Structures are given as structure tokens and as C-alpha cells.
């Protein structure tokens, strides 16, 4: 996502952030951004785990159904 920014772009973003928010607010903003990203990752991992479980259950049910059909023939 940020692979095209490069070092000069990051320096420019940091300078703009310093001008807008000031040096005293930057650590607080960084912590809040990090916390937000961490929570987002946890939420997406939880959703992915739920989907995997759901697919796993559906696959088990489909395999059981396929075995029943094979036994009837």
C-alpha cells in the first residue's frame, strides 16, 4: 500500500504533521493510530477465523451428505 511513498515522501508527511499538530501531540497521535490499527487487525482476524470455521463445518456436512449418497447407490 505504501510501497510507492519512499523516504522523501515519509519525511514530507512527518514535516507536515509536525507543522499541523506540533511536536507535543505527535506521540499521542501515533499511539492512537497504532491502537486503532491493532484493533482493526484483531477484528479482521476474528472475522477470518469465524469464516474458516463456517466453511469447515459446511465442508464436513457436505462430505457426510456425499457419503450418504454413495451408500445408497
N, CA, C and O of each residue as an XYZ file, in Angstrom:
292
protein
N       0.822     -1.183      0.000
C       0.000      0.000      0.000
C       0.874      1.258      0.000
O       0.644      2.177     -0.786
N       1.878      1.293      0.888
C       2.733      2.455      0.978
C       4.080      2.232      0.298
O       5.021      2.983      0.557
N       4.196      1.254     -0.536
C       5.479      0.924     -1.145
C       5.960      2.000     -2.117
O       7.155      2.063     -2.404
N       5.088      2.829     -2.622
C       5.474      3.863     -3.582
C       5.807      5.201     -2.930
O       6.205      6.135     -3.626
N       5.655      5.315     -1.627
C       5.891      6.605     -0.970
C       7.385      6.911     -0.914
O       7.797      7.982     -1.360
N       8.188      6.032     -0.394
C       9.620      6.246     -0.304
C      10.002      7.131      0.858
O       9.144      7.667      1.559
N      11.304      7.277      1.055
C      11.823      8.061      2.174
C      11.485      9.544      2.043
O      11.050     10.142      3.027
N      11.662     10.162      0.883
C      11.322     11.592      0.796
C       9.844     11.867      1.094
O       9.513     12.879      1.712
N       8.975     10.983      0.662
C       7.550     11.155      0.933
C       7.243     11.037      2.413
O       6.431     11.795      2.945
N       7.890     10.085      3.085
C       7.682      9.934      4.527
C       8.198     11.152      5.291
O       7.567     11.598      6.249
N       9.333     11.685      4.873
C       9.875     12.888      5.516
C       8.918     14.059      5.331
O       8.683     14.826      6.265
N       8.373     14.197      4.143
C       7.420     15.279      3.878
C       6.170     15.136      4.746
O       5.679     16.116      5.305
N       5.661     13.913      4.853
C       4.478     13.667      5.694
C       4.779     14.009      7.147
O       3.946     14.614      7.822
N       5.958     13.632      7.641
C       6.346     13.935      9.012
C       6.446     15.438      9.241
O       6.003     15.937     10.276
N       7.020     16.162      8.290
C       7.137     17.617      8.424
C       5.759     18.267      8.442
O       5.507     19.160      9.251
N       4.874     17.833      7.569
C       3.507     18.388      7.539
C       2.790     18.089      8.851
O       2.094     18.949      9.391
N       2.958     16.874      9.363
C       2.329     16.517     10.634
C       2.886     17.360     11.773
O       2.134     17.783     12.651
N       4.191     17.609     11.772
C       4.786     18.467     12.802
C       4.224     19.875     12.752
O       3.948     20.476     13.791
N       4.054     20.405     11.544
C       3.535     21.762     11.400
C       2.077     21.835     11.851
O       1.674     22.781     12.529
N       1.288     20.824     11.466
C      -0.145     20.857     11.786
C      -0.404     20.589     13.265
O      -1.144     21.335     13.907
N       0.194     19.534     13.813
C      -0.136     19.096     15.176
C       0.855     19.556     16.232
O       0.498     19.619     17.408
N       2.066     19.873     15.861
C       3.078     20.269     16.833
C       3.772     19.048     17.419
O       3.223     17.947     17.397
N       4.971     19.241     17.939
C       5.761     18.101     18.424
C       5.192     17.447     19.685
O       5.472     16.276     19.938
N       4.414     18.160     20.469
C       3.885     17.581     21.709
C       2.726     16.620     21.442
O       2.505     15.695     22.224
N       1.994     16.820     20.365
C       0.832     15.984     20.051
C       1.187     14.740     19.226
O       0.425     13.774     19.232
N       2.318     14.739     18.521
C       2.658     13.634     17.624
C       2.730     12.275     18.325
O       2.174     11.311     17.798
N       3.385     12.146     19.488
C       3.408     10.826     20.138
C       2.009     10.320     20.496
O       1.711      9.133     20.362
N       1.173     11.225     20.946
C      -0.204     10.861     21.294
C      -0.974     10.383     20.055
O      -1.700      9.391     20.114
N      -0.811     11.089     18.948
C      -1.477     10.716     17.701
C      -0.940      9.378     17.197
O      -1.707      8.542     16.719
N       0.373      9.171     17.302
C       0.978      7.905     16.889
C       0.455      6.731     17.697
O       0.157      5.674     17.141
N       0.341      6.914     19.016
C      -0.202      5.851     19.873
C      -1.652      5.532     19.502
O      -2.043      4.367     19.421
N      -2.432      6.574     19.282
C      -3.833      6.368     18.921
C      -3.953      5.647     17.580
O      -4.796      4.763     17.422
N      -3.114      6.021     16.616
C      -3.143      5.367     15.304
C      -2.726      3.904     15.435
O      -3.348      3.028     14.834
N      -1.683      3.633     16.214
C      -1.236      2.262     16.428
C      -2.299      1.411     17.099
O      -2.515      0.258     16.726
N      -2.957      1.985     18.086
C      -4.026      1.273     18.794
C      -5.180      0.949     17.843
O      -5.740     -0.147     17.879
N      -5.521      1.901     17.008
C      -6.602      1.715     16.045
C      -6.264      0.610     15.047
O      -7.106     -0.235     14.744
N      -5.046      0.616     14.545
C      -4.623     -0.416     13.589
C      -4.622     -1.788     14.245
O      -5.052     -2.769     13.639
N      -4.138     -1.861     15.490
C      -4.133     -3.135     16.223
C      -5.542     -3.682     16.407
O      -5.783     -4.869     16.185
N      -6.473     -2.824     16.811
C      -7.861     -3.247     16.991
C      -8.483     -3.711     15.680
O      -9.230     -4.688     15.645
N      -8.168     -3.004     14.612
C      -8.687     -3.382     13.297
C      -8.166     -4.757     12.895
O      -8.926     -5.582     12.390
N      -6.881     -5.010     13.115
C      -6.303     -6.315     12.789
C      -6.946     -7.426     13.609
O      -7.244     -8.499     13.084
N      -7.162     -7.166     14.910
C      -7.815     -8.169     15.762
C      -9.217     -8.486     15.247
O      -9.628     -9.646     15.206
N      -9.940     -7.447     14.857
C     -11.309     -7.648     14.373
C     -11.318     -8.442     13.072
O     -12.145     -9.337     12.897
N     -10.405     -8.123     12.162
C     -10.381     -8.845     10.888
C      -9.927    -10.285     11.081
O     -10.400    -11.178     10.377
N      -9.012    -10.527     12.030
C      -8.603    -11.900     12.317
C      -9.771    -12.695     12.885
O      -9.961    -13.862     12.543
N     -10.548    -12.060     13.749
C     -11.717    -12.725     14.317
C     -12.734    -13.087     13.247
O     -13.301    -14.179     13.268
N     -12.960    -12.190     12.328
C     -13.900    -12.452     11.243
C     -13.380    -13.577     10.358
O     -14.141    -14.454      9.949
N     -12.076    -13.550     10.061
C     -11.478    -14.598      9.222
C     -11.583    -15.956      9.907
O     -11.879    -16.958      9.257
N     -11.342    -15.993     11.210
C     -11.460    -17.256     11.950
C     -12.896    -17.780     11.923
O     -13.124    -18.978     11.757
N     -13.848    -16.884     12.085
C     -15.255    -17.290     12.031
C     -15.617    -17.858     10.661
O     -16.318    -18.865     10.563
N     -15.140    -17.211      9.614
C     -15.419    -17.696      8.259
C     -14.781    -19.061      8.016
O     -15.397    -19.933      7.402
N     -13.558    -19.250      8.490
C     -12.889    -20.540      8.335
C     -13.664    -21.644      9.035
O     -13.842    -22.731      8.485
N     -14.126    -21.366     10.251
C     -14.921    -22.351     10.995
C     -16.219    -22.675     10.253
O     -16.630    -23.833     10.171
N     -16.844    -21.649      9.725
C     -18.104    -21.834      8.997
C     -17.881    -22.709      7.766
O     -18.661    -23.625      7.504
N     -16.815    -22.428      7.009
C     -16.513    -23.236      5.827
C     -16.150    -24.657      6.210
O     -16.512    -25.607      5.516
N     -15.431    -24.802      7.318
C     -15.039    -26.129      7.779
C     -16.285    -26.953      8.135
O     -16.379    -28.130      7.786
N     -17.231    -26.326      8.827
C     -18.475    -27.016      9.190
C     -19.282    -27.381      7.946
O     -19.824    -28.482      7.853
N     -19.359    -26.451      6.991
C     -20.085    -26.726      5.750
C     -19.443    -27.870      4.974
O     -20.142    -28.708      4.405
N     -18.120    -27.902      4.952
C     -17.412    -28.967      4.247
C     -17.680    -30.315      4.902
O     -17.888    -31.313      4.211
N     -17.675    -30.347      6.226
C     -17.966    -31.599      6.935
C     -19.375    -32.084      6.606
O     -19.591    -33.268      6.349
N     -20.327    -31.157      6.616
C     -21.707    -31.518      6.299
C     -21.826    -32.042      4.865
O     -22.530    -33.019      4.614
N     -21.135    -31.388      3.929
C     -21.175    -31.826      2.532
C     -20.554    -33.205      2.365
O     -21.053    -34.021      1.591
N     -19.468    -33.469      3.085
C     -18.830    -34.789      2.998
C     -19.740    -35.878      3.565
O     -19.828    -36.972      3.008
N     -20.409    -35.579      4.664
C     -21.351    -36.546      5.245
C     -22.485    -36.838      4.264
O     -22.886    -37.988      4.083
N     -22.988    -35.794      3.644
C     -24.079    -35.947      2.666
C     -23.604    -36.759      1.462
O     -24.343    -37.602      0.953
N     -22.385    -36.512      1.009
C     -21.850    -37.248     -0.137
C     -21.682    -38.727      0.204
O     -21.924    -39.587     -0.643
N     -21.275    -39.029      1.421
C     -21.119    -40.426      1.846
C     -22.479    -41.127      1.894
O     -22.589    -42.299      1.534
N     -23.509    -40.410      2.338
C     -24.849    -40.996      2.394
C     -25.347    -41.313      0.989
O     -25.974    -42.349      0.768
N     -25.068    -40.421      0.041
C     -25.497    -40.632     -1.326
C     -24.760    -41.834     -1.920
O     -25.375    -42.645     -2.613
N     -23.461    -41.964     -1.664
C     -22.675    -43.072     -2.173
C     -23.147    -44.404     -1.586
O     -23.126    -45.423     -2.276
N     -23.567    -44.406     -0.334
C     -24.017    -45.643      0.305
C     -25.356    -46.105     -0.265
O     -25.629    -47.305     -0.304
N     -26.188    -45.171     -0.705
C     -27.484    -45.515     -1.248
C     -27.364    -46.182     -2.607
O     -28.247    -46.946     -2.997
N     -26.293    -45.910     -3.332
C     -26.143    -46.474     -4.685
C     -25.693    -47.864     -4.612
O     -25.510    -48.509     -5.645
